[in-house]
Amino acid sequence: MCKDLPGAKDYFDRASTILGYDLWERVMDGPKETLDTTAVSQPAIFVASMAAASTLPDTPTAACGLSLGEYSALCYAGAISFEDGVRITKIRGEAMQAASDASPSGMVSVIGLKRDAVESLCAKASEISGEKVAVANYLCDGNYAVSGSMKACDTVCEIAKPDFKARMTVKLAVAGAFHTEFMSTAVDALGAVLKDVEIKPPRIPVISNVNAEPHTDDPQTIRETLAKQVTSPVRWEETMQSLISNGLKSGYEVGPGKVIAGIMKRTDKTKTIVDVDV
């Protein structure tokens, strides 16, 4: 992550001063088990994304980010400083890790079903297991991620293909049931750190995961929306449609992987998303 990106280590060094440990060393040397914890991976991905964003050749006219990426988008848009972004993602990661440890849970990617079918699948799995599972990421038609208890997630995997004709299910390598009520204990900790950081009106529109609409210019409303984001499903499908309807022609994807480019290709093949490799 960022090994060959010019200037990246400076961003990691600035973050390490805030985090109290050498983030660059953890990213480069691991151990993988430590890096994979959401407490470490969240600030690591935020810092990597900001380092990549600093290399963009053009000035985007709007920004958005999937889940954690919303903080990178807000930082790029000048709503929060880089240093405060590190502080927020550190607390967010630690709080979500604690919530995951308190109640074993997970996420499952469901491939090949329409949105309403995935919602019905979650309802049926919740009924059969006696535990909760719900849609967490509305990514694009035929690709949705659900979050819930381990038992409920196992039930989703058991019934998705035979009962709902899903093409496949994949258990995701995440710490817990993100973007559901399983993360409710993280809200207070996140709200506390958001209360203490300066938030400015974004210089360009930043679309929120919570409602697929641009954040307002009001700092307090931004704080409240970000606190809700932890337990709210990510409305990425609607976000992509909003960008397209407002004239999107091309864009950049920063951060690890090429997930956003893949989603856009499935949404509208005429749009180009350039990956800024980290």
VENVENKA-V324317 format. One record per residue. N is the residue number from 1. PSI is psi in whole degrees, -180 to 180 (999 if undefined). Layout:
n:N psi:PSI
n:N psi:PSI
This chain:
n:1 psi:110
n:2 psi:8
n:3 psi:-40
n:4 psi:14
n:5 psi:120
n:6 psi:132
n:7 psi:-3
n:8 psi:-40
n:9 psi:-31
n:10 psi:-41
n:11 psi:-42
n:12 psi:-37
n:13 psi:-42
n:14 psi:-40
n:15 psi:-38
n:16 psi:-35
n:17 psi:-37
n:18 psi:-41
n:19 psi:-29
n:20 psi:11
n:21 psi:165
n:22 psi:97
n:23 psi:-38
n:24 psi:-43
n:25 psi:-41
n:26 psi:-37
n:27 psi:-41
n:28 psi:-38
n:29 psi:-12
n:30 psi:-151
n:31 psi:156
n:32 psi:-37
n:33 psi:-37
n:34 psi:-44
n:35 psi:-31
n:36 psi:-17
n:37 psi:142
n:38 psi:-23
n:39 psi:-32
n:40 psi:-40
n:41 psi:-32
n:42 psi:-53
n:43 psi:-34
n:44 psi:-45
n:45 psi:-39
n:46 psi:-48
n:47 psi:-44
n:48 psi:-40
n:49 psi:-41
n:50 psi:-36
n:51 psi:-42
n:52 psi:-41
n:53 psi:-28
n:54 psi:-14
n:55 psi:1
n:56 psi:133
n:57 psi:-20
n:58 psi:170
n:59 psi:106
n:60 psi:153
n:61 psi:-6
n:62 psi:163
n:63 psi:154
n:64 psi:161
n:65 psi:141
n:66 psi:116
n:67 psi:-114
n:68 psi:-32
n:69 psi:-18
n:70 psi:-31
n:71 psi:-38
n:72 psi:-41
n:73 psi:-43
n:74 psi:-38
n:75 psi:-45
n:76 psi:-35
n:77 psi:3
n:78 psi:9
n:79 psi:-33
n:80 psi:152
n:81 psi:162
n:82 psi:-45
n:83 psi:-43
n:84 psi:-34
n:85 psi:-40
n:86 psi:-45
n:87 psi:-44
n:88 psi:-48
n:89 psi:-28
n:90 psi:-51
n:91 psi:-41
n:92 psi:-46
n:93 psi:-43
n:94 psi:-42
n:95 psi:-39
n:96 psi:-32
n:97 psi:-43
n:98 psi:-41
n:99 psi:-39
n:100 psi:-41
n:101 psi:-32
n:102 psi:-28
n:103 psi:99
n:104 psi:124
n:105 psi:175
n:106 psi:-170
n:107 psi:151
n:108 psi:133
n:109 psi:130
n:110 psi:120
n:111 psi:134
n:112 psi:12
n:113 psi:152
n:114 psi:163
n:115 psi:-49
n:116 psi:-31
n:117 psi:-38
n:118 psi:-39
n:119 psi:-40
n:120 psi:-38
n:121 psi:-44
n:122 psi:-42
n:123 psi:-42
n:124 psi:-42
n:125 psi:-37
n:126 psi:-41
n:127 psi:-45
n:128 psi:-45
n:129 psi:-22
n:130 psi:10
n:131 psi:170
n:132 psi:138
n:133 psi:142
n:134 psi:162
n:135 psi:129
n:136 psi:-37
n:137 psi:110
n:138 psi:89
n:139 psi:-62
n:140 psi:168
n:141 psi:121
n:142 psi:1
n:143 psi:101
n:144 psi:149
n:145 psi:137
n:146 psi:152
n:147 psi:144
n:148 psi:-170
n:149 psi:159
n:150 psi:-42
n:151 psi:-44
n:152 psi:-38
n:153 psi:-40
n:154 psi:-39
n:155 psi:-40
n:156 psi:-47
n:157 psi:-34
n:158 psi:-38
n:159 psi:-11
n:160 psi:-47
n:161 psi:-52
n:162 psi:-37
n:163 psi:-29
n:164 psi:-1
n:165 psi:32
n:166 psi:150
n:167 psi:-42
n:168 psi:162
n:169 psi:146
n:170 psi:122
n:171 psi:132
n:172 psi:146
n:173 psi:72
n:174 psi:165
n:175 psi:-30
n:176 psi:-167
n:177 psi:77
n:178 psi:152
n:179 psi:37
n:180 psi:179
n:181 psi:-12
n:182 psi:-22
n:183 psi:12
n:184 psi:-30
n:185 psi:-13
n:186 psi:-15
n:187 psi:-45
n:188 psi:-44
n:189 psi:-42
n:190 psi:-42
n:191 psi:-37
n:192 psi:-43
n:193 psi:-35
n:194 psi:-34
n:195 psi:-30
n:196 psi:-2
n:197 psi:152
n:198 psi:130
n:199 psi:129
n:200 psi:161
n:201 psi:132
n:202 psi:142
n:203 psi:-19
n:204 psi:158
n:205 psi:135
n:206 psi:118
n:207 psi:132
n:208 psi:143
n:209 psi:-29
n:210 psi:-43
n:211 psi:4
n:212 psi:29
n:213 psi:155
n:214 psi:142
n:215 psi:148
n:216 psi:176
n:217 psi:-3
n:218 psi:118
n:219 psi:-41
n:220 psi:-38
n:221 psi:-39
n:222 psi:-44
n:223 psi:-47
n:224 psi:-39
n:225 psi:-42
n:226 psi:-36
n:227 psi:-39
n:228 psi:-29
n:229 psi:-31
n:230 psi:-35
n:231 psi:0
n:232 psi:145
n:233 psi:148
n:234 psi:119
n:235 psi:59
n:236 psi:-36
n:237 psi:-45
n:238 psi:-33
n:239 psi:-45
n:240 psi:-43
n:241 psi:-37
n:242 psi:-45
n:243 psi:-44
n:244 psi:-46
n:245 psi:-21
n:246 psi:14
n:247 psi:15
n:248 psi:131
n:249 psi:-41
n:250 psi:166
n:251 psi:-179
n:252 psi:147
n:253 psi:122
n:254 psi:154
n:255 psi:171
n:256 psi:138
n:257 psi:179
n:258 psi:37
n:259 psi:-46
n:260 psi:-41
n:261 psi:-40
n:262 psi:-41
n:263 psi:-43
n:264 psi:-38
n:265 psi:-37
n:266 psi:-24
n:267 psi:-46
n:268 psi:105
n:269 psi:-14
n:270 psi:-11
n:271 psi:143
n:272 psi:127
n:273 psi:117
n:274 psi:128
n:275 psi:127
n:276 psi:98
n:277 psi:127
n:278 psi:999
